Amino acid sequence: MQKILNFREYFLNPKGIKIVPTSNFKRATPIERFFDQSVVLHRAEKQLEKNVVAFKLQPYKYSLNKPEIKQYFTKLYGLNVDKVNTINYMGAIKRSPKGGRYREKDFKKVYLQLNEEIEPFFQKIEK
């Protein structure tokens, strides 16, 4: 007669199969998943530091994470990235001319801190 340990284990795993890990190593993350990403340079109105650049990405649901962003800019553009900061923004709710409401697109803003200084043209909007 089979020994029943507890109700949950018996009904979720009736044959008593145990999962055996084959390795203690972490899985390798996918290296290049960059295709189909829209990256847009965002020139802010406020003054940034001399080695910081801002970009807009797709919404957080479909976007790259911090290590992938760093990899993206080092491989495609050859930039030496020190630090990556990200902020997720929800689109603002606006009124249409006909009286209805709509929401603008969500986006993710990325601030890259680089090793070298950047030209001011790429950082701030000239007024």
C-alpha positions in Angstrom: 0.0 0.0 0.0 1.3 3.4 -1.0 2.0 5.9 1.8 0.1 9.2 1.3 2.2 12.1 2.5 -0.4 14.9 2.1 -3.4 15.7 0.1 -1.8 18.3 -2.2 1.2 16.1 -3.1 -1.0 13.1 -3.8 -3.4 14.8 -6.2 -0.9 17.0 -8.0 1.7 14.4 -8.4 0.1 10.9 -7.9 3.0 8.8 -9.2 5.4 10.6 -6.9 7.7 11.7 -9.7 10.6 13.9 -8.4 12.2 16.6 -10.6 15.9 16.0 -10.8 18.0 19.0 -11.8 20.5 18.1 -14.5 22.8 21.0 -13.8 23.5 23.7 -11.2 24.5 26.3 -13.8 22.1 29.2 -14.7 20.6 29.2 -18.2 22.3 31.4 -20.7 20.3 34.5 -21.5 19.5 35.0 -25.2 22.4 37.1 -26.6 20.9 39.0 -29.5 17.2 39.7 -29.4 17.5 43.2 -30.7 15.6 43.1 -34.0 12.3 44.9 -34.3 13.2 47.4 -31.5 12.4 51.0 -32.1 15.0 53.2 -30.3 14.6 57.0 -30.7 17.0 59.6 -29.4 15.1 61.9 -26.9 16.5 65.3 -26.5 15.3 66.5 -23.1 14.3 70.0 -22.1 16.2 69.9 -18.9 20.0 69.9 -18.7 21.6 66.5 -18.4 25.1 65.6 -17.3 27.9 65.8 -19.9 28.1 62.0 -20.3 24.3 61.1 -20.2 22.1 60.5 -23.2 18.3 59.8 -23.2 16.4 57.4 -25.5 12.8 56.4 -25.9 12.0 52.7 -26.4 8.8 50.6 -26.9 6.5 50.1 -24.0 7.8 48.1 -21.1 5.9 45.0 -22.0 7.8 44.5 -25.3 11.0 46.3 -24.5 14.5 45.2 -23.7 15.8 45.0 -20.1 18.9 46.8 -18.7 21.5 44.2 -19.6 20.0 43.8 -23.1 20.0 47.6 -23.6 23.6 47.9 -22.6 24.5 45.1 -25.0 22.4 46.7 -27.8 24.3 50.0 -27.6 27.7 48.5 -27.2 27.3 46.1 -30.2 25.4 48.2 -32.7 26.7 51.7 -31.9 30.1 50.9 -30.3 29.3 53.0 -27.2 31.1 52.4 -23.9 28.1 52.2 -21.5 28.8 52.5 -17.7 25.2 52.6 -16.3 21.7 52.2 -17.6 18.6 53.8 -15.9 15.1 53.1 -17.2 11.7 54.6 -16.4 8.3 53.3 -17.7 5.7 55.9 -18.6 2.0 55.4 -19.3 0.5 57.4 -22.1 -1.4 60.5 -21.1 -5.2 60.5 -21.5 -6.2 63.2 -24.0 -9.5 64.5 -25.4 -10.3 64.2 -29.0 -11.9 67.1 -31.0 -15.2 65.1 -31.1 -15.4 64.9 -27.4 -14.2 61.4 -26.8 -11.0 60.4 -24.9 -8.0 58.4 -26.0 -4.7 57.4 -24.5 -1.3 58.1 -26.1 1.2 55.3 -26.5 3.1 54.0 -23.5 6.9 54.2 -23.7 10.1 53.5 -21.8 12.7 56.1 -21.3 16.4 55.1 -21.0 19.2 57.2 -19.6 22.6 55.9 -20.6 25.7 57.0 -18.7 28.7 56.7 -21.0 32.5 56.8 -20.5 33.1 59.8 -22.8 31.4 63.2 -23.0 28.6 63.8 -25.6 28.0 66.8 -27.8 25.3 69.1 -26.4 23.3 68.8 -29.6 22.4 65.2 -28.7 21.3 66.1 -25.2 19.1 69.3 -25.0 16.6 71.0 -27.3 17.9 74.4 -28.4 15.4 77.2 -27.7 
